[in-house]
Amino acid sequence: MTTPLRELEWPDLADIGALDEQLFGQDAWSARSWWAELAGRPRRRYTVATQGERIVGYGGIDCAGATADVMTIGVDPAAQGAGVGRALLAHLLRQAREAGAEALLLEVRADNDRARNLYLRAGFEHIQTRRNYYRPDNVDAHILRADLKVTA
């Protein structure tokens, strides 16, 4: 089944903020942060995945030259395991390539096995660990990199 994707729009921010809070708790972005992210276009690009009218996932990248960064990616728990994250990540990889990036970087919690496995299967490599990065639980952050000249 294909996951419908579209550009994030201003009216989506309330739904995205609520989903982000559900997924990331105290690490969720504030409404002000989301507004600032959308104001950062065209360099910042955000996409939502939908099921009917409902947003079930979102992702965004920052395209700033040869290296792009995944800013965020999240999938509604009810939609996890259905390919939504994979579709969003593939879309972000395409956007980074189209923007001329040669690499795509991201940061993921070391204890988020589902996300780490998604990224590793998509061709990302673990290049660095930031010890005790996520507070207050002192979880490491893994920095991953995809070589866009190789990863298809």
Sequence and secondary structure as in RCSB ss.txt:
>XXXX:A:sequence
MTTPLRELEWPDLADIGALDEQLFGQDAWSARSWWAELAGRPRRRYTVATQGERIVGYGGIDCAGATADVMTIGV
DPAAQGAGVGRALLAHLLRQAREAGAEALLLEVRADNDRARNLYLRAGFEHIQTRRNYYRPDNVDAHILRADLKV
TA
>XXXX:A:secstr
    EEE  GGGHHHHHHHHHHHHGGGS  HHHHHHHHHTTTTEEEEEEEETTEEEEEEEEEE SSEEEEEEEEE
 GGGTTTTHHHHHHHHHHHHHHHTT SEEEEEEETT HHHHHHHHHTT EEEEEEEEEETTTTEEEEEEEEETTT
  
